[in-house]
Amino acid sequence: MESVEKILENWVTGITLGSIYALISIGMTMVYGLIKILHVAHASVYVLGAFLGFATYSLTGNIWLAFPAAMAGCALAGYLIYSYIYQRVQDARADITFIISLGLFMAMGDAFRLIAGPYSLSFRHTFFFPGIQSGILKITPEQLLVIGSSVFLMGAIWWVVNKTRTGLAWKASAQDREVAMGLGLKVNYYFGLNFIFGSALAGIAGVLVGIYYVQVNPNMGFLWSYKVFVVMVLGGLGNVLGTVIASYFLGVAETFIISYFGYFLPRDSIAFILMIIVLIFMPSGVMGRRQRI
Amino acid sequence: MIPMYYMTVMTFACINILLSLSVGVLTGYAGQISLGQAAFMGIGAYTAAFVTTKMGLSCWLGIPCSVFATAIVGFGLGLISLRLKDDFLAIATMGFNFVVVGILLYAPMFGRALGMGNIPMLSLFGNPLSREAYLGFCVGSVVAVILVVWWLQRSWVGLAWRAIREVQEVADVMGVNITKYKIFAFVVSTAIAGLSGYLYAHFVLFITPYDFVFTNSTFAVTLAVLGGMGTIRGPVLGAIILTVVPEYLRFIQDYRMLTYGLLLVVILLFQPEGLIGNKSFLWTHLTRLRIFRRKPVSVEATQ
């Protein structure tokens, strides 16, 4: 059954791709839901995570140490970005903050290139657990790792948002910042916490992408950063559940389209045309009707 | 006789001034953000190349063709801007830039990734224009565009643009025709970008889609932001600085994106009005100097 095998393989690849999209875009969506800033520099944080993970792995030789190192570094970076830049311009016009974020993204991307060199660094690794290979279904250990950890992390995020006081504070300040402040909520503290969470997720995503594609390079954030917009717009800006669904949809759809039709347009153009159409006709996304976090 | 090198730099400065002015009109005056100006420059450049190399028409016909083609696309983007605002408009125009580059990379008639070459130099009565004459032509175009923009911004159009920039809803209530003026801002801005693309194509004589990628759109925004939005002098100065300074500080070339990115962040954080915008530090202090101070105009004299 050649075709069934191919379909299954596409599904696995698509879901893996979707998991990575989801991990990166959740952080950006949460930021948008809270302070209405399109945080492009999030993609740089993700590249930072990949490099930190790579550096840790090359120094210690233990792949599991790469994850906490990347999380810690990215969380710090995210917090600094919030407290030194975004906190100052929270009340500025939305396009101004977007351009600031874009400038930060450009600068950070170039800084990575200057520090690490413009070449791809090979991320060789070995795993102690096997993949799944039963008859027609084949999942490599890397794919298993990406899918498994992203499902786990999304569960964790769901738990934080819905079951803890922190999540409640996020929801409250997303709904109305002034009222939340008036009720004695330390809004800036919770916003900082949100950046820490989202950036740590991006760090993990960076390491996972490095492992999955067996390389890290300073340009790896470039296309993803814009791809994430497509995901966010499809899912409805600020809507976490919608973003997750849109990530998997885009991952699977892209894989299938390319597998069966080839590149009839550069694949990013397809995604962006889709994004513009959705922006014009369904401004709140395919999924959502109202903003929520 | 000016050395060739300086003339090249000056010509590029002219091209960048036009690009920067196109951002200045759209974002500075009308308050509509576009991160796709490089795509419009690309459309202008490719139209110029197409008209001369594929259709064999006179290169002077390229001017109306380039301007008209970009203005039509700009009209379409203006329609989109009626439904989108601020950051949404920004990402839509950003996506537009990716789509345009994607199409240029894909379409065989535009030479795909190899781009279009053999673009003829501008010629008058069969004699190709010398570099000096071409520089003169560029400076002339810049002056003409500045005059047009200056005239527009002090007319009713400029007032309407500023009203839309401040609070669109209020402008709407006060009877400003939002649809008309927004679309007009896009048409004017993209036409200027198209003209700069035309000048670029006939100067470098060889264009590829990579000359018009999204990074260059952010560069265009950096030019205008650096100088100061909402003025004409701002974008002009920004373009001159960012064309000339990297030539003298060659090591900056290696850190281009780092510099531009940091410039954007720092200026928007600490001097949102740019270097010589209306309320910027430099401009307020310059205008306070005695030589620039105008004599106070009495009320009777103005009536």
Interface residues (C-beta under 8 A of the other chain):
Chain A: L38 I85 R88 V89 A92 R93 A94 D95 I96 T97 F98 I99 I100 L102 G103 L104 F105 M106 A107 M108 G109 D110 A111 L114 Y226 F229 V230 V233 L265 P266 D268 S269 F272 I273 M275 I276 L279 I280 P283
Chain B: T27 I33 L35 I80 R83 L84 K85 D86 D87 F88 L89 A90 I91 A92 M94 G95 F96 F98 V99 G102 I103 L105 Y106 F214 T215 T218 V221 T222 V225 D254 Y255 R256 M257 L258 Y260 G261 L262 L263 L264 V265 L268 L269 P272
